[in-house]
């Protein structure tokens, strides 16, 4: 049974995911502009709808962490089982968000384990949970794990076991952009580009190969070097980068899920201050 605290964490995670979905323009990723394009309208609406289906599973993960009280193999196995059930529910609601569920699930559980943790502390707590293998996971390799093994990329599992370094980078980018006077949407776009600039995205490796991955990383760095989303030159570079990725059909989905994780961690001081 979940508590109010568990539900609050779950709703904050869903809000972080829908906040990521609301950003535009997101290079190669679904965003609100898709509502004007008949061919992708269902995709974006479906993603917004199915994001809400994550809430019960995320609340259950928080409850499991609170009940267990420490990052044990038992907790890791329980989170894995809840995650697989949640994937099924999300699939019935329209699908998507598998990477975000992995990231948000571990971070929500970490936040429940350590109610006073902030920022990088939450990511480090998630690392301790992810260090244990999920013994209930299917034996067949996933596409992500196959691609990671082929190219030597860390993948989603490696990202978690390293303490979500790209979530931490995104948090730093948010703080830097805000201090430079960027609006909230612009700061979030800069954080997304920061993740894209270095992440070894297994989805991109699968669809575009190593050369495509490097092309995306260089494009993201180019926008940031031009001044980021809150400058005129940076916005022009972002528009060109966005058009390029959409034309190529390349989608850096891994970066989107990690940005959602960063937005969740960023929101923790606010939601914990709410009576």
C-alpha positions as MATLAB code, in Angstrom:
seq = 'XXXXXXXXXXXXXXXXXXXXXXXXXXXXXXXXXXXXXXXXXXXXXXXXXXXXXXXXXXXXXXXXXXXXXXXXXXXXXXXXXXXXXXXXXXXXXXXXXXXXXXXXXXXXXXXXXXXXXXXXXXXXXXXXXXXXXXXXXXXXXXXXXXXXXXXXXXXXXXXXXXXXXXXXXXXXXXXXXXXXXXXXXXXXXXXXXXXXXXXXXXXXXXXXXXXXXXXXXXXXXXXXXXXXXXXXXXXXXXXXXXXXXXXXXXXXXXXXXXXXXXXXXXXXXXXXXXX';
ca = [
       0.000    0.000    0.000;
       1.354    3.420   -0.934;
       1.439    6.473    1.317;
       0.839   10.099    0.478;
       4.615   10.602    0.277;
       4.913    7.802   -2.265;
       2.120    9.267   -4.393;
       3.714   12.729   -4.241;
       7.030   11.348   -5.519;
       5.264    9.446   -8.297;
       3.283   12.477   -9.414;
       6.442   14.607   -9.377;
       8.145   12.049  -11.630;
       5.196   12.050  -14.047;
       5.215   15.864  -14.028;
       8.922   15.791  -14.898;
       8.228   13.468  -17.824;
       5.316   15.525  -19.150;
       7.434   18.658  -18.662;
      10.084   17.105  -20.875;
       7.436   16.249  -23.472;
       6.191   19.865  -23.465;
       9.550   21.317  -24.500;
      10.053   22.546  -28.072;
      11.950   22.413  -30.282;
      13.532   19.126  -29.215;
      15.893   17.899  -31.937;
      14.650   14.599  -33.319;
      12.168   14.106  -30.467;
       8.370   14.379  -30.163;
       7.188   17.792  -28.993;
       4.007   19.915  -29.080;
       4.628   20.957  -32.678;
       3.663   17.420  -33.657;
       0.048   18.315  -32.914;
       0.115   20.336  -36.118;
       1.392   17.388  -38.157;
      -1.236   14.753  -38.872;
       1.316   11.989  -39.302;
       2.712   12.340  -35.757;
      -0.299   13.738  -33.875;
      -1.191   10.386  -32.380;
       2.404    9.755  -31.294;
       2.724   12.871  -29.180;
      -0.789   12.709  -27.731;
      -0.220    9.046  -26.924;
       3.051    9.784  -25.163;
       1.420   12.433  -22.986;
      -1.447   10.096  -22.157;
       0.684    7.035  -21.461;
       3.028    9.057  -19.209;
       0.208    9.197  -16.656;
       0.065    5.398  -16.609;
       3.485    5.370  -14.923;
       2.159    6.900  -11.701;
       0.846    3.744   -9.924;
       4.023    1.808  -10.671;
       6.295    4.636   -9.568;
       4.314    5.011   -6.331;
       4.677    1.257   -5.741;
       8.446    1.555   -6.282;
       8.626    4.363   -3.729;
       6.599    2.281   -1.278;
       8.877   -0.731   -1.794;
      11.950    1.383   -1.107;
      10.418    2.975    1.976;
       9.363   -0.431    3.295;
      12.737   -2.084    2.631;
      14.749    0.832    3.990;
      18.047    0.027    2.259;
      19.366   -0.720   -1.255;
      19.310   -4.511   -1.025;
      19.168   -7.184   -3.746;
      15.606   -7.848   -2.596;
      14.637   -4.239   -3.292;
      16.270   -4.375   -6.724;
      14.300   -7.507   -7.571;
      11.041   -5.948   -6.373;
      11.647   -2.791   -8.397;
      12.306   -4.912  -11.474;
       9.054   -6.828  -11.025;
       7.073   -3.614  -10.530;
       8.779   -2.089  -13.557;
       7.777   -4.983  -15.820;
       4.154   -4.759  -14.672;
       4.235   -1.009  -15.238;
       5.617   -1.475  -18.753;
       2.590   -3.650  -19.504;
       0.191   -1.003  -18.165;
       1.914    1.724  -20.146;
       1.705   -0.439  -23.251;
      -2.060   -0.690  -22.825;
      -2.207    3.114  -22.490;
      -0.313    3.724  -25.718;
       3.275    2.670  -25.020;
       6.589    4.471  -24.825;
       8.689    5.718  -21.894;
      10.624    2.507  -21.256;
      13.896    4.363  -20.760;
      12.239    7.055  -18.668;
      10.614    4.391  -16.475;
      14.021    2.834  -15.768;
      15.551    6.202  -14.867;
      12.592    7.603  -12.935;
      11.923    4.320  -11.132;
      15.423    4.154   -9.680;
      15.455    7.859   -8.795;
      12.009    7.708   -7.171;
      13.104    4.690   -5.118;
      16.308    6.514   -4.130;
      14.343    9.598   -3.095;
      12.050    7.420   -0.963;
      15.037    5.719    0.675;
      16.685    9.054    1.487;
      14.018   11.724    2.099;
      16.594   14.440    2.775;
      18.784   13.724   -0.259;
      19.162   16.422   -2.916;
      20.651   16.622   -6.382;
      23.643   14.356   -6.922;
      22.927   12.601   -3.604;
      19.757   11.096   -5.108;
      21.683    9.887   -8.160;
      24.314    8.270   -5.925;
      21.595    6.543   -3.894;
      20.109    5.191   -7.142;
      23.576    3.881   -8.038;
      23.592    1.725   -4.911;
      20.260    0.169   -5.886;
      21.292   -0.416   -9.511;
      24.506   -2.139   -8.399;
      22.492   -5.289   -7.697;
      21.433   -7.537  -10.602;
      17.751   -8.009  -11.334;
      17.531  -11.791  -11.042;
      13.936  -11.800  -12.261;
      14.749  -10.063  -15.544;
      14.116  -12.004  -18.788;
      17.124  -14.029  -19.917;
      16.902  -12.891  -23.542;
      19.072   -9.843  -24.292;
      17.316   -6.567  -25.008;
      18.052   -4.456  -28.059;
      19.760   -1.895  -25.828;
      22.018   -4.448  -24.159;
      22.907   -5.993  -27.527;
      23.831   -2.609  -28.995;
      25.770   -1.654  -25.865;
      27.767   -4.864  -26.042;
      28.471   -4.413  -29.758;
      29.774   -0.851  -29.475;
      31.070   -0.812  -25.900;
      28.536    1.806  -24.797;
      27.467    2.070  -21.167;
      23.775    1.818  -21.984;
      20.945    2.431  -19.527;
      22.272   -0.099  -17.022;
      25.768    1.383  -17.124;
      24.387    4.894  -16.723;
      22.547    3.864  -13.561;
      25.483    1.919  -12.132;
      27.687    4.976  -12.638;
      25.293    7.093  -10.582;
      23.520    8.728  -13.524;
      26.352   11.045  -14.598;
      24.178   12.579  -17.328;
      21.405   13.371  -14.863;
      24.030   15.190  -12.814;
      25.332   16.988  -15.911;
      21.795   18.073  -16.762;
      21.299   19.432  -13.233;
      24.494   21.462  -13.569;
      23.376   22.746  -16.978;
      19.996   23.803  -15.567;
      21.689   25.784  -12.804;
      24.175   27.369  -15.210;
      21.509   28.439  -17.718;
      19.222   29.841  -15.028;
      22.063   31.851  -13.515;
      22.820   33.224  -17.007;
      19.270   34.583  -17.245;
      17.682   31.872  -19.399;
      13.970   31.208  -19.079;
      12.908   27.857  -17.677;
      12.121   26.265  -21.045;
      15.424   27.515  -22.469;
      17.352   26.191  -19.461;
      15.726   22.791  -19.916;
      16.590   22.735  -23.605;
      20.207   23.550  -22.761;
      20.182   20.697  -20.245;
      18.836   18.344  -22.919;
      21.542   19.420  -25.363;
      24.183   18.954  -22.668;
      23.089   15.339  -22.250;
      22.973   14.789  -26.035;
      26.480   16.182  -26.446;
      28.162   13.276  -24.617;
      25.635   10.471  -24.085;
      26.372    7.181  -25.860;
      22.716    6.730  -26.770;
      22.046    3.060  -27.595;
      18.945    3.998  -29.623;
      21.045    6.246  -31.844;
      23.743    3.606  -32.141;
      21.088    1.156  -33.315;
      19.522    3.462  -35.905;
      22.499    5.579  -36.994;
      25.647    3.755  -35.916;
      28.763    5.336  -34.353;
      29.089    7.985  -37.071;
      25.486    9.062  -36.562;
      25.975    9.211  -32.798;
      29.014   11.447  -33.214;
      27.070   13.641  -35.643;
      24.321   14.166  -33.034;
      26.825   14.829  -30.245;
      28.619   17.415  -32.388;
      25.339   19.075  -33.346;
      24.306   19.423  -29.702;
      27.707   20.873  -28.795;
      27.382   23.314  -31.687;
      24.144   24.739  -30.331;
      25.633   25.163  -26.854;
      28.788   26.773  -28.251;
      26.582   29.177  -30.214;
      25.136   30.419  -26.918;
      22.385   27.951  -26.138;
      18.629   28.218  -26.502;
      18.346   31.660  -24.887;
      20.470   33.483  -27.499;
      19.554   34.402  -31.055;
      22.532   32.577  -32.554;
      21.892   29.556  -30.387;
      18.212   29.415  -31.357;
      19.159   29.511  -35.044;
      21.633   26.668  -34.522;
      18.991   24.718  -32.577;
      16.447   25.115  -35.385;
      18.970   23.877  -37.941;
      19.954   20.930  -35.725;
      16.302   20.031  -35.171;
      15.539   20.106  -38.912;
      18.601   17.970  -39.615;
      17.645   15.213  -37.157;
      14.029   15.117  -38.287;
      15.149   14.862  -41.909;
      17.456   11.959  -41.044;
      14.873   10.256  -38.840;
      17.269   10.048  -35.899;
      15.770   10.244  -32.412;
      18.005   10.608  -29.319;
      15.433    9.083  -26.976;
      17.940    8.217  -24.284;
      18.674   11.896  -23.700;
      14.980   12.660  -23.252;
      14.566   10.073  -20.499;
      17.612   11.320  -18.634;
      16.379   14.903  -18.838;
      13.102   13.745  -17.262;
      15.159   12.196  -14.458;
      17.029   15.459  -13.927;
      13.791   17.456  -13.855;
      12.425   15.087  -11.213;
      15.505   15.428   -9.009;
      15.450   19.197   -9.558;
      11.854   19.336   -8.283;
      12.508   17.488   -5.009;
      13.253   20.533   -2.820;
       9.958   22.094   -3.898;
       7.730   19.074   -3.420;
       9.306   18.257   -0.060;
       8.708   21.802    1.127;
       4.971   21.458    0.383;
       3.007   20.632    3.540;
];
